[in-house]
Amino acid sequence: MPLMLLPGGECELMAVGGESARGGPELALKSGRFESPDEALAAGQQATAGLLLSSLRQGYAVSINARVPGGIVTTYGKQLVAQDRLDTVFDDTYGLVVFQDTGRVGFVRVGEAEA
């Protein structure tokens, strides 16, 4: 997968899941550890801006905002997904998410409702 250089190291751009409702693949940028949440946030904002600018220069669009508000997975739902496989489960949302790595981390979301 393509790598992007960041001040604290590099991050990997990867396709996650199948094709989105808008017709393109869903992507995630995943990086290594940072010394502080502020450093991680600054690097993430830089990577996001670089990805958006690069996409425009190459003639395609990257969406980092949901078309419609997403559903929320309850605490019970996250515990059900995690069981013995994951230590922490976060909401999978569009945009930049900075979190403390606590071992086996997973993401869960409710898909966009369609008629």
C-alpha positions as CSV (number, residue, x, y, z in Angstrom):
1,M,0.0,0.0,0.0
2,P,1.1,3.6,-0.5
3,L,3.0,5.3,2.3
4,M,2.9,9.0,3.3
5,L,5.7,10.6,5.2
6,L,4.8,12.4,8.4
7,P,6.9,14.4,10.9
8,G,6.7,11.5,13.4
9,G,7.2,8.7,10.8
10,E,5.0,7.4,8.1
11,C,1.4,6.3,7.6
12,E,-0.1,3.7,5.4
13,L,-3.1,4.4,3.1
14,M,-5.3,1.3,2.8
15,A,-8.6,0.2,1.5
16,V,-11.0,-1.0,4.2
17,G,-14.2,-2.9,3.5
18,G,-15.9,-2.9,0.2
19,E,-17.1,-0.2,-2.2
20,S,-18.9,2.7,-0.5
21,A,-22.4,3.8,-1.3
22,R,-20.8,6.6,-3.4
23,G,-19.1,4.1,-5.7
24,G,-15.5,4.2,-4.5
25,P,-13.5,2.3,-2.0
26,E,-13.4,3.3,1.7
27,L,-9.9,4.2,2.8
28,A,-8.0,4.5,6.1
29,L,-4.7,6.2,6.9
30,K,-3.0,4.3,9.7
31,S,0.1,5.5,11.4
32,G,2.5,4.3,14.1
33,R,2.7,5.8,17.6
34,F,3.3,9.4,18.5
35,E,4.7,11.0,21.7
36,S,1.5,13.0,22.4
37,P,-2.1,13.3,21.2
38,D,-1.3,16.9,20.0
39,E,1.6,15.5,17.8
40,A,-0.7,12.8,16.4
41,L,-3.5,15.3,15.7
42,A,-1.1,17.7,13.9
43,A,0.4,14.8,11.8
44,G,-3.1,13.5,11.0
45,Q,-4.3,17.0,9.9
46,Q,-1.2,17.3,7.7
47,A,-1.8,13.9,6.1
48,T,-5.5,14.6,5.5
49,A,-4.7,17.9,3.9
50,G,-2.0,16.3,1.7
51,L,-4.4,13.5,0.6
52,L,-7.2,16.0,-0.3
53,L,-4.8,18.3,-2.2
54,S,-3.2,15.4,-4.0
55,S,-6.7,14.0,-5.0
56,L,-7.7,17.3,-6.5
57,R,-4.5,17.7,-8.4
58,Q,-5.0,14.2,-9.9
59,G,-8.7,14.9,-10.8
60,Y,-10.6,12.8,-8.4
61,A,-12.4,13.5,-5.1
62,V,-11.8,12.2,-1.6
63,S,-14.7,12.7,0.9
64,I,-13.8,13.0,4.6
65,N,-17.4,13.9,5.6
66,A,-20.4,11.7,5.8
67,R,-23.3,12.5,3.5
68,V,-25.8,11.8,6.3
69,P,-25.3,11.5,10.0
70,G,-24.3,8.0,11.0
71,G,-25.9,5.8,13.6
72,I,-24.4,5.2,17.0
73,V,-23.3,1.9,18.3
74,T,-24.2,1.5,22.0
75,T,-21.7,0.5,24.7
76,Y,-23.5,-2.9,24.9
77,G,-23.1,-3.3,21.1
78,K,-19.4,-2.5,21.3
79,Q,-18.9,-5.0,24.1
80,L,-20.7,-7.6,22.0
81,V,-18.4,-6.9,19.0
82,A,-15.3,-6.9,21.2
83,Q,-16.0,-10.0,23.3
84,D,-12.6,-11.6,23.9
85,R,-11.1,-10.5,20.6
86,L,-10.6,-6.8,21.1
87,D,-9.5,-4.6,24.1
88,T,-11.1,-1.4,22.8
89,V,-13.8,-0.6,20.2
90,F,-14.2,2.9,18.8
91,D,-16.9,4.4,16.6
92,D,-15.7,4.3,13.0
93,T,-16.4,7.8,11.7
94,Y,-15.4,9.9,8.7
95,G,-12.6,12.3,9.3
96,L,-9.6,12.2,11.6
97,V,-9.7,10.1,14.7
98,V,-6.8,10.2,17.3
99,F,-6.9,7.6,20.0
100,Q,-4.6,6.0,22.5
101,D,-3.5,2.5,21.4
102,T,-4.6,0.1,24.2
103,G,-3.8,-3.2,22.6
104,R,-6.2,-4.9,20.2
105,V,-8.3,-2.0,18.8
106,G,-11.3,-2.3,16.6
107,F,-13.8,0.0,14.9
108,V,-17.5,-0.4,14.5
109,R,-20.2,1.6,12.7
110,V,-23.8,1.6,11.5
111,G,-23.9,2.0,7.8
112,E,-25.8,4.7,6.0
113,A,-29.5,4.0,5.7
114,E,-30.8,3.6,2.1
115,A,-34.3,3.4,0.7
